[in-house]
Amino acid sequence: MPNQSCPHGQVRPAGGASESAASGPALASFATATPAVPPAAPPRPTAASSLVCTAEPDDDGERADVVLGRRLPGLSRRIARELALAGRLTVDGQRAPPSHRVRAGERLELAAPAAPAPRVDAPDLLAVTDAFVYVVKPAGLHTHRLRPGDPPALADRVALAFPECAAAGLDPREGGAVHRLDRGTSGVVAFARTRDAFFAARDAFAAARVGKRYMAVTTCPMGHVWPPAPAPWIASLGPALVEVDAPLGPGSGRDRMAVRSTGQPARTRVEPHGPPGPRRLWSLELLTGRRHQARVHLAWLGLPIVGDALYGGEPADRLYLHALRLDLSAAIASESPITAPLPPEFTAALG
């Protein structure tokens, strides 16, 4: 199991970590970030190590394996339970089962065996500032674990390289993430390094003051014409730039959203970023942050995203939606827009 840390806890590791560089070119027509030098994921330990965590007030009454899965980035509840069943868990120095009901202030220590769980990959860093860590989320990876027993997610990768991020947010599982991307969406995600930065960013998102630029590949119907004719909830802002101001609410089915007059306000600016064809690349500016906003607005325009089966998209190897650029300067004035390179498969998908 990799060496790990958690808020108000410590790790007695068997070895240290190294550093390596990661960077990549940005889409030429957008500003690019200066790449940072990312710490690599810690090496596999060659001897046993102890994972230590102190229970907090909101852990009171929870099972010990649940608390360990919540407080130790990269450790799942399942692994914590298995180690505890093997007699490797102590609470305040006394051996305890995984079902032990935790009390605030108790010291939970898990003796990790020499044979570790699969290592958590290092994050693909874009930039690091005093306030935030900016990384690339690959398509198919969750931003953070939704349940303690879930596999490691992007937040776990960040917390291993930047332990302070796990303490910056309200839930250590989130690793200080100030926003989320859908699992199928790739692109830039920001993680706060301090509690002040976390709340400043969350407030900016809630006030719709964060700059968010996406790219998408969609299918276009036969005879497709852009821009569309003026209509309710559609406004022309230029020769090819359109603003969709269509409110969003729950759709048919638990996971779907839909354009509804009774929904919450949702605004997206849409502009083509390539020539017409059966598939086309689009630039999207999200002025609000509703669930599935880009996906629903494009589908409502008759332009479903390639790979988006939920909203009528053509089958593909991935969801062709990418969070290209994030600007948190409204939260902290010293921040600059950060760009995640457009994945090469987007160009290939256009044929």
C-alpha positions in Angstrom: 0.0 0.0 0.0 1.5 3.4 -0.8 2.6 5.7 2.0 -0.3 8.1 2.7 -1.3 11.0 5.0 -4.6 12.4 6.3 -5.7 15.5 8.2 -4.6 15.5 11.8 -2.8 12.2 11.1 0.7 11.0 10.2 2.4 8.2 8.3 5.5 6.3 9.3 6.6 5.3 5.8 9.2 2.9 4.6 10.5 5.1 1.8 10.3 8.5 0.2 9.0 10.0 -3.1 10.6 11.3 -6.2 9.7 14.0 -8.7 9.2 14.0 -12.5 8.0 16.5 -15.0 4.8 16.5 -17.1 3.6 19.0 -19.6 2.0 19.2 -23.1 1.1 21.7 -25.8 -2.2 23.6 -25.5 -4.6 24.2 -28.3 -3.0 27.0 -30.4 -5.9 29.4 -30.3 -6.2 29.5 -26.5 -3.7 30.7 -23.8 -1.5 27.9 -22.4 -0.4 27.4 -18.8 3.2 27.2 -17.7 3.7 23.5 -16.8 4.7 22.7 -13.3 7.0 19.9 -12.2 4.8 17.2 -10.6 5.9 15.0 -7.7 5.6 11.3 -8.8 3.5 8.9 -6.9 5.3 7.4 -3.9 7.2 4.1 -4.6 5.9 0.8 -3.4 7.2 0.3 0.2 9.6 -2.5 0.9 8.6 -2.9 4.5 5.5 -2.5 6.5 4.3 1.0 7.3 1.7 2.5 9.7 -1.2 4.6 8.6 -2.4 6.8 11.4 -5.5 9.0 11.6 -7.2 10.9 14.5 -11.0 10.7 14.4 -12.8 14.1 14.1 -16.2 15.1 15.6 -18.1 14.3 12.4 -16.6 10.7 12.5 -18.3 10.1 15.9 -20.3 6.8 15.8 -19.0 5.7 12.4 -17.4 2.3 11.8 -13.6 2.4 11.9 -13.2 1.0 8.3 -15.5 3.8 7.1 -13.5 6.5 8.9 -10.2 5.1 7.5 -11.6 5.0 4.0 -12.7 8.6 4.4 -9.7 10.1 6.1 -6.8 8.3 4.2 -6.6 9.4 0.6 -6.1 6.4 -1.7 -7.2 3.9 0.8 -10.6 2.2 0.2 -13.0 1.0 2.9 -12.7 -2.5 1.6 -8.9 -2.6 2.0 -9.2 -1.0 5.5 -11.7 -3.7 6.5 -9.6 -6.5 5.2 -6.5 -5.2 7.1 -8.6 -4.8 10.3 -10.0 -8.3 10.0 -6.4 -9.5 9.7 -5.7 -7.9 13.1 -3.8 -4.9 11.8 -6.1 -2.2 13.3 -5.6 -0.6 16.7 -7.6 2.2 18.3 -5.8 4.1 21.1 -3.3 1.2 21.1 -5.9 -1.6 21.5 -6.6 -4.1 18.7 -10.1 -3.4 17.3 -12.3 -4.9 14.6 -13.4 -2.9 11.5 -16.9 -2.6 13.0 -15.6 -0.6 16.0 -17.7 2.5 16.5 -15.3 5.5 16.6 -15.3 8.3 19.1 -13.9 11.8 18.3 -10.3 12.0 19.3 -9.5 8.3 19.1 -6.2 7.4 17.3 -6.7 4.8 14.6 -3.5 3.0 13.5 -3.5 0.6 10.6 -0.4 -1.6 10.1 0.0 -1.9 6.4 1.6 -5.1 5.1 4.8 -5.0 3.0 2.8 -6.2 -0.1 0.9 -2.9 -1.1 -2.3 -2.4 -2.9 -2.0 -1.2 -6.5 -0.3 2.2 -6.6 -2.1 5.4 -7.3 -0.8 7.1 -10.4 0.7 10.6 -10.1 -1.5 13.4 -11.4 -0.9 15.0 -14.7 0.0 18.5 -13.5 -0.7 21.7 -15.4 0.3 24.4 -12.8 0.8 24.8 -9.1 0.2 28.1 -7.3 0.0 29.1 -3.7 -3.7 28.6 -3.7 -4.4 25.8 -6.2 -3.1 22.6 -7.9 -4.3 22.4 -11.5 -4.4 18.9 -13.1 -5.7 17.1 -16.1 -8.6 14.7 -15.5 -8.5 11.8 -17.9 -11.8 10.7 -19.5 -13.3 7.8 -17.5 -11.9 8.7 -14.1 -14.0 10.2 -11.3 -13.0 13.5 -9.9 -13.2 12.0 -6.4 -14.6 8.9 -4.8 -18.3 8.9 -4.2 -18.2 6.1 -1.6 -15.4 5.0 0.7 -15.0 1.7 -1.1 -14.7 3.1 -4.6 -11.4 2.8 -6.5 -8.9 5.6 -6.2 -9.9 8.7 -8.2 -8.3 11.9 -9.4 -8.5 13.4 -5.9 -6.5 10.5 -4.5 -3.7 11.1 -7.0 -3.6 14.8 -6.1 -3.6 14.1 -2.3 -0.7 11.7 -2.6 1.4 14.4 -4.3 0.0 17.4 -2.3 -1.2 16.2 1.1 -2.4 19.7 2.1 -5.2 19.4 -0.5 -6.9 16.7 1.5 -7.2 19.0 4.5 -8.3 22.1 2.4 -11.9 20.9 1.7 -14.8 19.8 3.8 -14.4 16.1 3.0 -10.8 14.6 2.7 -12.1 12.2 0.0 -12.6 15.2 -2.3 -8.9 16.1 -2.0 -9.7 19.9 -2.0 -11.5 19.7 -5.4 -13.3 23.0 -5.9 -15.5 21.6 -8.7 -16.2 18.3 -10.5 -16.3 17.1 -14.1 -18.5 14.2 -15.3 -16.7 10.9 -15.3 -16.6 10.9 -19.1 -15.3 14.4 -19.5 -11.6 15.2 -19.6 -9.8 18.5 -18.9 -8.6 20.9 -16.2 -9.7 20.5 -12.6 -8.5 22.7 -9.7 -7.8 21.5 -6.2 -7.4 24.0 -3.3 -4.3 23.9 -1.2 -5.7 25.9 1.7 -9.2 26.2 3.3 -9.4 29.9 2.4 -8.7 29.1 -1.3 -11.3 26.3 -1.2 -14.1 28.6 0.1 -13.1 31.5 -2.2 -13.3 29.2 -5.2 -16.6 27.6 -4.1 -18.1 31.1 -3.6 -16.9 32.1 -7.1 -18.5 29.0 -8.7 -21.8 29.6 -6.8 -21.8 33.2 -8.0 -21.1 32.1 -11.6 -17.9 34.2 -11.7 -15.6 31.4 -12.8 -14.4 31.4 -16.5 -15.0 27.9 -18.0 -14.2 27.1 -21.6 -15.0 23.6 -23.1 -14.5 21.9 -26.4 -16.9 19.3 -27.9 -17.2 17.2 -31.0 -20.8 16.7 -32.1 -22.7 15.1 -34.9 -24.5 17.4 -37.2 -27.8 16.5 -39.0 -28.1 16.6 -42.7 -28.6 20.1 -43.9 -27.4 21.6 -40.6 -27.3 25.4 -40.7 -25.4 27.6 -38.2 -26.3 29.9 -36.6 -29.9 28.8 -35.8 -32.8 31.1 -36.5 -33.7 33.4 -33.6 -36.0 31.6 -31.1 -37.0 31.6 -27.4 -33.9 30.9 -25.2 -31.5 31.5 -28.2 -29.8 34.8 -28.8 -27.3 35.7 -31.6 -24.2 37.5 -30.3 -22.3 37.7 -33.6 -21.9 36.1 -37.0 -21.4 32.6 -35.5 -21.7 33.1 -31.7 -24.9 32.1 -30.1 -26.0 32.2 -26.4 -28.4 29.5 -25.2 -30.4 30.7 -22.2 -32.5 27.5 -21.7 -33.2 26.5 -18.1 -32.4 23.0 -16.9 -34.3 20.6 -14.7 -34.7 16.9 -14.0 -35.3 14.8 -17.1 -36.9 11.4 -17.7 -34.8 9.0 -15.7 -32.7 9.4 -12.6 -29.5 10.5 -14.4 -30.9 12.8 -17.1 -31.4 16.5 -17.2 -33.6 18.4 -19.7 -34.5 21.9 -20.9 -37.6 22.9 -18.8 -39.3 26.3 -18.3 -39.4 25.5 -14.6 -35.7 24.6 -14.3 -32.8 26.6 -13.0 -31.2 29.3 -15.2 -28.5 27.9 -17.5 -26.5 29.9 -20.0 -24.0 28.5 -22.6 -22.3 30.4 -25.4 -21.7 28.2 -28.4 -19.5 28.8 -31.4 -18.1 26.5 -34.1 -14.4 25.9 -34.0 -14.0 24.2 -37.4 -15.6 23.8 -40.8 -19.0 22.2 -41.2 -19.3 18.5 -41.7 -20.9 15.3 -40.4 -19.0 16.0 -37.2 -17.9 19.4 -36.0 -15.7 20.9 -33.2 -17.4 23.5 -31.0 -16.2 26.0 -28.4 -18.4 26.4 -25.4 -18.3 29.0 -22.7 -20.4 28.0 -19.6 -21.7 31.0 -17.9 -23.4 28.9 -15.3 -22.6 25.5 -13.9 -25.7 23.2 -14.0 -25.4 19.4 -14.1 -24.8 18.2 -17.7 -25.2 21.7 -18.9 -23.0 21.5 -22.1 -24.4 18.1 -23.0 -28.0 19.0 -22.6 -27.8 22.4 -24.4 -25.9 20.9 -27.4 -28.4 18.0 -27.7 -31.3 20.6 -27.4 -29.7 22.4 -30.4 -29.8 19.1 -32.4 -26.0 18.7 -31.9 -25.5 15.7 -29.5 -21.9 15.1 -28.4 -20.2 12.1 -29.9 -20.0 9.4 -27.3 -22.9 10.8 -25.2 -25.4 7.9 -25.3 -27.5 9.5 -22.5 -28.4 12.4 -24.8 -28.6 10.7 -28.2 -24.9 10.9 -29.1 -23.2 8.7 -31.7 -21.5 5.7 -30.0 -17.8 6.2 -29.5 -14.8 5.2 -27.4 -15.3 8.2 -25.0 -17.4 11.2 -24.3 -16.0 13.9 -26.6 -16.3 16.8 -24.1 -13.1 18.5 -22.8 -12.8 21.2 -20.1 -10.2 23.2 -22.0 -9.6 26.3 -19.8 -10.4 27.4 -16.2 -10.1 30.9 -14.9 -10.2 31.3 -11.1 -9.1 34.9 -11.0 -12.5 36.0 -9.8 -11.8 33.9 -6.6 -8.2 34.9 -6.1 -6.9 37.9 -8.2 -3.4 36.5 -8.7 -4.6 33.3 -10.5 -4.2 33.1 -14.3 -6.3 31.1 -16.8 -5.1 27.5 -17.0 -5.4 25.4 -20.2 -5.5 21.6 -20.5 -4.3 20.5 -24.0 -7.0 19.2 -26.3 -6.7 15.4 -26.5 -5.4 14.2 -29.9 -8.4 12.0 -30.4 -10.6 15.0 -30.8 -8.9 15.9 -34.1 -9.0 12.3 -35.2 -12.7 12.1 -34.4 -13.4 14.8 -37.0 -12.1 12.6 -39.8 
